[in-house]
Amino acid sequence: MTEEVLLQGCLNNDANAQHELYQRYSPKMLSVCYRYSKSREDAEDMLQEGFIKVFTQIGKYEHRGSLEGWILRIIVHTCINHLKRNKKFNEHVDLAYAGDLMIREDNIPAILQAKQIVECIRMLPLGYRTVLNLFAIEGYAHKEIAQMLEIEESTSRSQYTRAKSMLEEILNKKNILQPSKEKVKWISGASAV
């Protein structure tokens, strides 16, 4: 089924087209939700809520950019709203620990396999993880992140810096990254699971 036929079917509330759209995009979108959630159950709730929005707002898709990109934006915003609604974003790291982290801008890994990256990112405190996901993986600017999360832009920047440092510490502790041997730049694209 072509994307245009799929879209038209969804606009007409055709259950087969909706099922096909869900089957086509839900695996990748679930991996996005998983990066923002504490558990698979939370990720599945976010995914379901996101696809309900996709189906109810499909008429607003303006054919600018890809359909997948449009769905991704809805899913990311759904995840953020889910975190804010459940006040899960307010969790924070112990500041005593955060103060001991070494911040090395050029030193976050462009690593491994996506599953290992995602699992290590999920070990970060939720606020750090959310900013890291939004900036490094989704590509939002700190100004946009600040607006989405209702925080200061400087808070977004500092949480991102701390998240990178903490992620490096986690990778070092898991012997995934050898501190003296691997000094590579952070890359995006860890969304595939």
N, CA, C and O of each residue as an XYZ file, in Angstrom:
772
protein
N       0.853     -1.169      0.000
C       0.000      0.000      0.000
C       0.903      1.238      0.000
O       1.776      1.367      0.857
N       0.697      2.134     -0.946
C       1.527      3.337     -1.010
C       1.173      4.265      0.148
O       0.110      4.141      0.755
N       2.072      5.188      0.442
C       1.851      6.122      1.540
C       0.611      6.967      1.284
O      -0.151      7.242      2.211
N       0.402      7.382      0.039
C      -0.759      8.210     -0.295
C      -2.061      7.452     -0.077
O      -3.015      8.008      0.468
N      -2.115      6.180     -0.497
C      -3.303      5.348     -0.298
C      -3.517      5.122      1.206
O      -4.645      5.149      1.698
N      -2.427      4.902      1.907
C      -2.488      4.707      3.356
C      -3.051      5.947      4.047
O      -3.923      5.840      4.909
N      -2.558      7.103      3.672
C      -3.045      8.362      4.243
C      -4.533      8.564      3.956
O      -5.304      8.909      4.850
N      -4.922      8.347      2.712
C      -6.327      8.532      2.346
C      -7.215      7.578      3.129
O      -8.292      7.960      3.586
N      -6.766      6.337      3.286
C      -7.528      5.375      4.079
C      -7.678      5.815      5.524
O      -8.755      5.690      6.107
N      -6.602      6.329      6.102
C      -6.657      6.804      7.490
C      -7.575      8.014      7.617
O      -8.290      8.154      8.610
N      -7.557      8.892      6.609
C      -8.455     10.053      6.609
C      -9.918      9.610      6.568
O     -10.795     10.284      7.108
N     -10.166      8.485      5.929
C     -11.526      7.939      5.843
C     -11.851      6.972      6.984
O     -12.862      6.271      6.939
N     -11.001      6.939      7.992
C     -11.175      6.052      9.160
C     -11.275      4.583      8.778
O     -12.017      3.820      9.397
N     -10.525      4.195      7.760
C     -10.480      2.798      7.314
C      -9.604      2.007      8.287
O      -8.415      2.291      8.427
N     -10.183      1.035      8.946
C      -9.469      0.252      9.965
C      -8.262     -0.477      9.377
O      -7.235     -0.599     10.045
N      -8.368     -0.962      8.145
C      -7.243     -1.657      7.519
C      -6.067     -0.709      7.282
O      -4.914     -1.072      7.515
N      -6.359      0.490      6.824
C      -5.300      1.482      6.598
C      -4.668      1.889      7.926
O      -3.447      2.022      8.016
N      -5.484      2.086      8.951
C      -4.953      2.443     10.271
C      -4.072      1.326     10.808
O      -3.012      1.582     11.379
N      -4.508      0.101     10.626
C      -3.714     -1.045     11.075
C      -2.375     -1.092     10.326
O      -1.327     -1.316     10.932
N      -2.419     -0.883      9.024
C      -1.193     -0.890      8.213
C      -0.235      0.229      8.634
O       0.971      0.005      8.745
N      -0.769      1.427      8.866
C       0.065      2.550      9.314
C       0.724      2.211     10.647
O       1.917      2.445     10.842
N      -0.066      1.661     11.553
C       0.463      1.275     12.866
C       1.551      0.214     12.723
O       2.613      0.327     13.335
N       1.293     -0.809     11.921
C       2.284     -1.874     11.731
C       3.571     -1.352     11.098
O       4.661     -1.827     11.418
N       3.446     -0.397     10.221
C       4.597      0.134      9.505
C       5.495      0.985     10.418
O       6.720      0.910     10.323
N       4.893      1.785     11.294
C       5.669      2.752     12.065
C       5.792      2.463     13.561
O       6.645      3.054     14.223
N       4.973      1.583     14.105
C       5.003      1.377     15.562
C       6.310      0.792     16.098
O       6.717      1.183     17.192
N       6.993     -0.117     15.402
C       8.239     -0.635     15.994
C       9.280      0.471     16.246
O       9.889      0.525     17.315
N       9.472      1.333     15.270
C      10.446      2.418     15.448
C       9.958      3.405     16.503
O      10.755      3.888     17.307
N       8.678      3.709     16.512
C       8.136      4.665     17.479
C       8.162      4.090     18.890
O       8.312      4.839     19.856
N       8.019      2.776     19.024
C       8.130      2.159     20.346
C       9.544      2.339     20.887
O       9.726      2.570     22.083
N      10.541      2.234     20.019
C      11.918      2.430     20.489
C      12.134      3.869     20.938
O      12.906      4.115     21.865
N      11.466      4.819     20.297
C      11.533      6.220     20.732
C      10.896      6.347     22.107
O      11.483      6.948     23.007
N       9.709      5.794     22.282
C       9.011      5.851     23.574
C       9.832      5.187     24.662
O       9.876      5.669     25.794
N      10.478      4.093     24.330
C      11.281      3.352     25.302
C      12.412      4.215     25.853
O      12.754      4.105     27.030
N      12.995      5.072     25.015
C      14.077      5.939     25.476
C      13.613      6.938     26.517
O      14.409      7.377     27.346
N      12.339      7.307     26.492
C      11.807      8.302     27.424
C      11.149      7.678     28.648
O      10.833      8.394     29.599
N      10.938      6.392     28.651
C      10.148      5.770     29.710
C      11.016      5.018     30.707
O      12.200      4.773     30.478
N      10.392      4.661     31.814
C      11.066      3.871     32.846
C      10.884      2.377     32.612
O      11.691      1.566     33.067
N       9.816      2.018     31.899
C       9.522      0.599     31.708
C       8.893      0.382     30.339
O       8.466      1.328     29.676
N       8.843     -0.863     29.935
C       8.206     -1.195     28.659
C       6.714     -0.846     28.704
O       6.144     -0.406     27.705
N       6.098     -1.044     29.851
C       4.678     -0.724     29.990
C       4.433      0.760     29.765
O       3.495      1.134     29.061
N       5.276      1.620     30.362
C       5.163      3.065     30.139
C       5.360      3.396     28.662
O       4.632      4.216     28.103
N       6.334      2.764     28.040
C       6.609      3.010     26.620
C       5.400      2.616     25.773
O       5.031      3.335     24.845
N       4.790      1.492     26.087
C       3.616      1.053     25.329
C       2.440      2.000     25.536
O       1.685      2.264     24.601
N       2.279      2.514     26.760
C       1.227      3.512     27.013
C       1.472      4.771     26.191
O       0.546      5.318     25.592
N       2.725      5.230     26.164
C       3.072      6.413     25.378
C       2.798      6.177     23.894
O       2.264      7.044     23.202
N       3.169      5.005     23.426
C       2.963      4.661     22.019
C       1.477      4.667     21.670
O       1.074      5.239     20.657
N       0.675      4.036     22.504
C      -0.762      3.974     22.246
C      -1.368      5.376     22.241
O      -2.137      5.722     21.344
N      -1.023      6.171     23.233
C      -1.527      7.537     23.303
C      -1.078      8.342     22.078
O      -1.848      9.126     21.523
N       0.173      8.139     21.666
C       0.698      8.840     20.500
C      -0.033      8.466     19.225
O      -0.350      9.341     18.418
N      -0.306      7.189     19.027
C      -0.996      6.780     17.805
C      -2.463      7.206     17.802
O      -3.034      7.438     16.736
N      -3.069      7.309     18.959
C      -4.425      7.868     19.009
C      -4.379      9.299     18.477
O      -5.248      9.706     17.706
N      -3.362     10.065     18.891
C      -3.204     11.433     18.387
C      -2.923     11.435     16.885
O      -3.459     12.265     16.152
N      -2.089     10.513     16.432
C      -1.794     10.423     14.999
C      -3.091     10.230     14.227
O      -3.336     10.939     13.251
N      -3.928      9.282     14.648
C      -5.152      8.992     13.910
C      -6.171     10.128     14.002
O      -6.900     10.381     13.042
N      -6.229     10.810     15.137
C      -7.191     11.908     15.260
C      -6.703     13.184     14.579
O      -7.508     14.051     14.237
N      -5.375     13.307     14.377
C      -4.826     14.519     13.781
C      -4.295     14.303     12.360
O      -3.657     15.196     11.801
N      -4.545     13.151     11.781
C      -3.977     12.830     10.466
C      -4.391     13.853      9.403
O      -3.659     14.067      8.436
N      -5.537     14.474      9.570
C      -5.984     15.501      8.639
C      -5.125     16.760      8.667
O      -5.188     17.580      7.751
N      -4.329     16.911      9.709
C      -3.447     18.077      9.834
C      -2.093     17.867      9.160
O      -1.302     18.803      9.043
N      -1.830     16.652      8.722
C      -0.566     16.381      8.037
C      -0.578     17.132      6.708
O      -1.461     16.922      5.876
N       0.409     18.009      6.515
C       0.438     18.909      5.360
C       1.379     18.458      4.254
O       1.655     19.229      3.335
N       1.869     17.252      4.318
C       2.777     16.709      3.298
C       4.078     17.500      3.207
O       4.733     17.502      2.164
N       4.449     18.160      4.277
C       5.756     18.822      4.367
C       6.659     17.876      5.138
O       6.398     17.583      6.305
N       7.682     17.413      4.523
C       8.531     16.420      5.159
C       7.865     15.056      5.076
O       6.800     14.895      4.479
N       8.511     14.094      5.681
C       8.013     12.720      5.595
C       6.893     12.468      6.595
O       6.811     13.128      7.631
N       6.053     11.527      6.282
C       4.999     11.095      7.204
C       5.632     10.546      8.475
O       5.151     10.804      9.578
N       6.713      9.789      8.314
C       7.398      9.231      9.485
C       7.890     10.344     10.411
O       7.770     10.230     11.631
N       8.437     11.409      9.847
C       8.899     12.538     10.652
C       7.757     13.210     11.387
O       7.906     13.608     12.542
N       6.614     13.341     10.725
C       5.435     13.938     11.349
C       4.958     13.071     12.516
O       4.641     13.583     13.590
N       4.911     11.760     12.295
C       4.513     10.832     13.357
C       5.511     10.901     14.513
O       5.117     10.902     15.680
N       6.797     10.957     14.185
C       7.837     11.036     15.215
C       7.641     12.259     16.109
O       7.750     12.155     17.331
N       7.352     13.417     15.511
C       7.134     14.628     16.315
C       5.957     14.448     17.265
O       6.019     14.866     18.421
N       4.891     13.831     16.785
C       3.736     13.589     17.655
C       4.114     12.643     18.791
O       3.735     12.870     19.940
N       4.846     11.602     18.480
C       5.249     10.627     19.505
C       6.153     11.286     20.548
O       5.954     11.084     21.746
N       7.135     12.064     20.115
C       8.046     12.728     21.061
C       7.265     13.676     21.962
O       7.464     13.680     23.177
N       6.381     14.476     21.380
C       5.589     15.402     22.199
C       4.666     14.642     23.148
O       4.432     15.088     24.271
N       4.145     13.513     22.712
C       3.318     12.688     23.587
C       4.141     12.176     24.769
O       3.672     12.183     25.907
N       5.360     11.734     24.498
C       6.248     11.259     25.578
C       6.517     12.373     26.587
O       6.424     12.160     27.796
N       6.849     13.552     26.088
C       7.136     14.689     26.975
C       5.896     15.037     27.795
O       5.994     15.249     29.004
N       4.737     15.098     27.152
C       3.498     15.408     27.880
C       3.181     14.335     28.915
O       2.705     14.644     30.007
N       3.442     13.087     28.577
C       3.228     11.980     29.519
C       4.121     12.159     30.757
O       3.666     11.982     31.887
N       5.380     12.507     30.537
C       6.307     12.709     31.650
C       5.875     13.889     32.512
O       5.890     13.808     33.740
N       5.494     14.974     31.868
C       5.070     16.162     32.612
C       3.778     15.897     33.376
O       3.648     16.290     34.535
N       2.821     15.229     32.727
C       1.527     14.945     33.354
C       1.707     14.055     34.586
O       1.022     14.228     35.594
N       2.621     13.118     34.492
C       2.855     12.200     35.608
C       3.960     12.684     36.531
O       4.385     11.969     37.438
N       4.418     13.899     36.294
C       5.446     14.553     37.109
C       6.701     13.713     37.228
O       7.414     13.790     38.229
N       6.971     12.919     36.217
C       8.155     12.073     36.243
C       9.397     12.844     35.845
O      10.514     12.424     36.148
N       9.212     13.969     35.167
C      10.368     14.751     34.746
C      11.043     15.417     35.942
O      12.212     15.794     35.859
N      10.322     15.565     37.046
C      10.869     16.254     38.208
C      11.884     15.434     38.985
O      12.519     15.942     39.909
N      12.042     14.163     38.615
C      13.077     13.367     39.264
C      14.423     13.973     38.908
O      14.611     14.463     37.794
N      15.348     13.943     39.834
C      16.656     14.522     39.537
C      17.743     13.706     40.199
O      17.488     12.898     41.092
N      18.951     13.934     39.747
C      20.104     13.233     40.285
C      20.567     13.934     41.552
O      20.370     15.138     41.715
N      21.168     13.190     42.425
C      21.753     13.770     43.617
C      22.836     14.758     43.191
O      23.785     14.382     42.504
N      22.698     16.001     43.592
C      23.636     17.032     43.150
C      25.053     16.784     43.650
O      26.017     17.243     43.036
N      25.186     16.072     44.743
C      26.534     15.750     45.227
C      27.260     14.887     44.204
O      28.452     15.078     43.959
N      26.540     13.935     43.604
C      27.151     13.084     42.591
C      27.424     13.882     41.323
O      28.487     13.751     40.716
N      26.469     14.704     40.929
C      26.627     15.477     39.694
C      27.835     16.394     39.774
O      28.495     16.622     38.761
N      28.141     16.920     40.938
C      29.279     17.812     41.084
C      30.611     17.112     40.881
O      31.600     17.763     40.543
N      30.661     15.796     41.081
C      31.904     15.050     40.929
C      32.187     14.630     39.496
O      33.266     14.116     39.200
N      31.228     14.843     38.607
C      31.427     14.419     37.231
C      32.403     15.333     36.512
O      32.352     16.555     36.649
N      33.277     14.728     35.754
C      34.170     15.511     34.906
C      33.432     15.808     33.617
O      32.846     14.906     33.018
N      33.451     17.041     33.185
C      32.769     17.407     31.958
C      33.809     17.546     30.866
O      34.691     18.402     30.934
N      33.696     16.698     29.862
C      34.622     16.698     28.735
C      33.802     16.777     27.459
O      33.284     15.766     26.984
N      33.685     17.965     26.909
C      32.832     18.235     25.758
C      33.078     17.325     24.566
O      32.120     16.883     23.932
N      34.314     17.035     24.246
C      34.630     16.312     23.020
C      34.724     14.806     23.219
O      35.287     14.105     22.378
N      34.192     14.310     24.301
C      34.565     12.989     24.725
C      33.406     12.009     24.906
O      33.556     11.008     25.607
N      32.267     12.275     24.294
C      31.153     11.337     24.433
C      31.141     10.401     23.229
O      31.367     10.824     22.095
N      30.883      9.161     23.486
C      31.102      8.105     22.499
C      30.131      8.048     21.322
O      28.937      8.325     21.438
N      30.706      7.676     20.198
C      29.931      7.357     18.999
C      30.017      5.854     18.873
O      30.840      5.372     18.094
N      29.247      5.111     19.566
C      29.496      3.736     19.918
C      28.712      2.702     19.167
O      27.838      2.981     18.347
N      29.052      1.585     19.474
C      28.435      0.294     19.596
C      27.150      0.103     18.842
O      26.876      0.690     17.795
N      26.401     -0.748     19.445
C      25.120     -1.094     18.874
C      24.041     -0.313     19.596
O      24.167      0.023     20.774
N      22.987     -0.035     18.869
C      21.938      0.836     19.386
C      21.344      0.335     20.701
O      21.059      1.140     21.588
N      21.152     -0.967     20.846
C      20.546     -1.473     22.087
C      21.410     -1.133     23.299
O      20.884     -0.756     24.346
N      22.729     -1.264     23.167
C      23.612     -0.939     24.281
C      23.544      0.543     24.614
O      23.541      0.922     25.785
N      23.492      1.373     23.596
C      23.401      2.816     23.822
C      22.107      3.144     24.551
O      22.112      3.869     25.546
N      21.004      2.611     24.054
C      19.709      2.902     24.656
C      19.679      2.439     26.108
O      19.185      3.162     26.973
N      20.188      1.269     26.382
C      20.193      0.773     27.759
C      21.037      1.664     28.669
O      20.663      1.904     29.817
N      22.144      2.143     28.180
C      22.978      3.030     28.987
C      22.297      4.383     29.179
O      22.351      4.953     30.269
N      21.666      4.896     28.142
C      20.944      6.162     28.259
C      19.811      6.022     29.263
O      19.545      6.945     30.032
N      19.145      4.877     29.261
C      18.024      4.663     30.188
C      18.464      4.627     31.645
O      17.628      4.734     32.542
N      19.752      4.479     31.894
C      20.260      4.481     33.264
C      20.409      5.895     33.814
O      20.586      6.077     35.019
N      20.339      6.892     32.942
C      20.460      8.288     33.373
C      19.204      8.707     34.134
O      18.124      8.167     33.898
N      19.345      9.670     35.046
C      18.140     10.233     35.675
C      17.225     10.781     34.572
O      17.702     11.244     33.536
N      15.953     10.728     34.796
C      14.980     11.038     33.760
C      15.164     12.421     33.132
O      15.053     12.558     31.913
N      15.439     13.430     33.928
C      15.634     14.772     33.372
C      16.813     14.812     32.426
O      16.713     15.380     31.338
N      17.920     14.225     32.815
C      19.101     14.184     31.954
C      18.806     13.397     30.677
O      19.136     13.824     29.571
N      18.183     12.248     30.860
C      17.874     11.366     29.736
C      16.963     12.071     28.736
O      17.153     11.954     27.525
N      15.978     12.799     29.246
C      15.031     13.477     28.370
C      15.723     14.543     27.536
O      15.506     14.619     26.327
N      16.551     15.365     28.163
C      17.262     16.421     27.436
C      18.242     15.802     26.447
O      18.344     16.270     25.313
N      18.955     14.771     26.847
C      19.898     14.100     25.942
C      19.166     13.553     24.714
O      19.621     13.741     23.586
N      18.044     12.884     24.930
C      17.261     12.350     23.821
C      16.793     13.461     22.886
O      16.933     13.359     21.667
N      16.242     14.512     23.464
C      15.702     15.589     22.645
C      16.791     16.307     21.853
O      16.588     16.635     20.684
N      17.942     16.556     22.474
C      18.996     17.310     21.797
C      19.834     16.439     20.867
O      19.945     16.730     19.676
N      20.419     15.381     21.402
C      21.397     14.596     20.642
C      20.754     13.634     19.656
O      21.337     13.341     18.612
N      19.570     13.140     19.965
C      18.975     12.125     19.107
C      17.860     12.708     18.242
O      17.819     12.464     17.036
N      16.962     13.471     18.847
C      15.842     14.031     18.081
C      16.241     15.297     17.321
O      15.600     15.650     16.332
N      17.298     15.984     17.775
C      17.785     17.152     17.048
C      17.124     18.473     17.402
O      17.244     19.435     16.644
N      16.432     18.549     18.528
C      15.839     19.810     18.946
C      16.922     20.733     19.489
O      17.918     20.268     20.043
N      16.729     22.033     19.332
C      17.637     23.033     19.892
C      17.308     23.213     21.381
O      16.204     22.894     21.822
N      18.276     23.725     22.145
C      18.044     23.914     23.580
C      16.885     24.876     23.837
O      16.163     24.729     24.823
N      16.710     25.842     22.970
C      15.597     26.786     23.128
C      14.265     26.046     23.002
O      13.343     26.293     23.780
N      14.161     25.150     22.034
C      12.938     24.364     21.845
C      12.710     23.420     23.027
O      11.584     23.259     23.499
N      13.787     22.806     23.493
C      13.691     21.883     24.629
C      13.195     22.633     25.859
O      12.333     22.145     26.591
N      13.747     23.817     26.078
C      13.345     24.627     27.223
C      11.845     24.924     27.178
O      11.162     24.851     28.199
N      11.345     25.254     26.003
C       9.918     25.528     25.860
C       9.091     24.269     26.091
O       8.069     24.316     26.775
N       9.521     23.152     25.530
C       8.775     21.903     25.668
C       8.692     21.455     27.117
O       7.642     21.012     27.583
N       9.814     21.573     27.829
C       9.887     21.059     29.197
C       9.577     22.116     30.252
O       9.535     21.833     31.450
N       9.359     23.359     29.767
C       9.075     24.474     30.675
C      10.205     24.674     31.676
O       9.991     24.775     32.884
N      11.420     24.727     31.123
C      12.622     24.988     31.921
C      13.401     26.109     31.241
O      13.057     26.520     30.133
N      14.431     26.598     31.886
C      15.292     27.613     31.289
C      16.182     26.962     30.238
O      16.520     25.783     30.337
N      16.556     27.748     29.227
C      17.464     27.243     28.197
C      18.799     26.833     28.810
O      19.385     25.831     28.402
N      19.283     27.597     29.786
C      20.545     27.256     30.444
C      20.432     25.934     31.207
O      21.413     25.198     31.316
N      19.253     25.631     31.730
C      19.033     24.355     32.417
C      19.128     23.211     31.415
O      19.712     22.168     31.711
N      18.558     23.405     30.238
C      18.649     22.380     29.200
C      20.111     22.129     28.839
O      20.539     20.979     28.733
N      20.870     23.195     28.652
C      22.287     23.049     28.293
C      23.080     22.336     29.391
O      23.882     21.447     29.106
N      22.853     22.729     30.640
C      23.620     22.104     31.725
C      23.210     20.649     31.920
O      24.054     19.802     32.209
N      21.910     20.351     31.764
C      21.487     18.955     31.904
C      22.061     18.105     30.781
O      22.413     16.946     30.998
N      22.156     18.668     29.592
C      22.751     17.932     28.480
C      24.234     17.652     28.754
O      24.708     16.538     28.533
N      24.949     18.650     29.227
C      26.373     18.483     29.530
C      26.565     17.432     30.620
O      27.432     16.565     30.510
N      25.766     17.513     31.655
C      25.860     16.534     32.741
C      25.451     15.146     32.264
O      26.045     14.146     32.668
N      24.446     15.084     31.411
C      24.003     13.785     30.878
C      25.116     13.123     30.076
O      25.349     11.922     30.214
N      25.800     13.890     29.247
C      26.905     13.329     28.465
C      27.995     12.795     29.392
O      28.524     11.704     29.179
N      28.321     13.569     30.413
C      29.366     13.140     31.347
C      28.950     11.897     32.121
O      29.739     10.969     32.297
N      27.717     11.889     32.577
C      27.235     10.740     33.332
C      27.159      9.513     32.431
O      27.476      8.405     32.863
N      26.742      9.701     31.189
C      26.691      8.587     30.248
C      28.087      8.021     30.033
O      28.262      6.803     29.981
N      29.056      8.874     29.910
C      30.435      8.406     29.758
C      30.872      7.597     30.976
O      31.532      6.566     30.841
N      30.503      8.067     32.155
C      30.835      7.327     33.382
C      30.191      5.939     33.368
O      30.829      4.947     33.720
N      28.933      5.881     32.962
C      28.229      4.594     32.900
C      28.926      3.665     31.917
O      29.141      2.489     32.207
N      29.275      4.197     30.757
C      29.945      3.388     29.739
C      31.308      2.899     30.231
O      31.705      1.766     29.956
N      32.009      3.750     30.948
C      33.299      3.343     31.525
C      33.119      2.227     32.549
O      33.864      1.247     32.547
N      32.130      2.383     33.421
C      31.891      1.381     34.462
C      31.478      0.040     33.876
O      31.797     -1.010     34.435
N      30.779      0.069     32.770
C      30.345     -1.166     32.111
C      31.415     -1.699     31.163
O      31.191     -2.681     30.455
N      32.559     -1.061     31.151
C      33.665     -1.431     30.267
C      33.265     -1.406     28.795
O      33.782     -2.174     27.984
N      32.346     -0.521     28.469
C      31.949     -0.340     27.086
C      32.865      0.685     26.428
O      33.142      0.612     25.231
N      33.320      1.624     27.213
C      34.196      2.676     26.720
C      35.438      2.707     27.599
O      35.344      2.800     28.823
N      36.567      2.632     26.980
C      37.820      2.744     27.715
C      38.226      4.214     27.710
O      38.497      4.762     26.641
N      38.278      4.869     28.865
C      38.466      6.312     28.920
C      39.715      6.828     28.204
O      39.661      7.883     27.573
N      40.804      6.129     28.285
C      42.023      6.652     27.676
C      42.155      6.290     26.206
O      42.911      6.937     25.481
N      41.440      5.275     25.753
C      41.600      4.803     24.386
C      40.566      5.368     23.423
O      40.869      5.632     22.260
N      39.351      5.553     23.910
C      38.287      5.978     23.009
C      37.852      7.390     23.343
O      37.255      7.635     24.391
N      38.153      8.312     22.453
C      37.680      9.685     22.586
C      37.060     10.054     21.264
O      37.700     10.645     20.393
N      35.811      9.696     21.133
C      35.111      9.925     19.883
C      33.917     10.829     20.126
O      33.465     10.974     21.262
N      33.413     11.428     19.082
C      32.318     12.377     19.235
C      30.972     11.664     19.318
O      30.778     10.577     18.775
N      30.059     12.319     20.016
C      28.711     11.819     20.166
C      28.020     11.851     18.813
O      28.162     12.810     18.055
N      27.275     10.799     18.517
C      26.498     10.793     17.277
C      25.036     10.616     17.609
O      24.687     10.098     18.670
N      24.193     11.043     16.714
C      22.769     10.797     16.877
C      22.446      9.519     16.128
O      23.311      8.905     15.503
N      21.192      9.136     16.205
C      20.774      7.950     15.486
C      20.752      6.696     16.318
O      20.756      5.595     15.768
N      20.728      6.829     17.635
C      20.681      5.642     18.494
C      19.254      5.186     18.697
O      18.978      4.397     19.601
N      18.341      5.670     17.869
C      16.937      5.364     18.118
C      16.544      3.945     17.716
O      15.564      3.410     18.235
N      17.266      3.346     16.831
C      16.886      1.986     16.424
C      17.196      1.015     17.530
O      18.290      1.035     18.095
N      16.252      0.176     17.841
C      16.476     -0.831     18.884
C      16.330     -2.191     18.284
O      16.477     -3.193     18.982
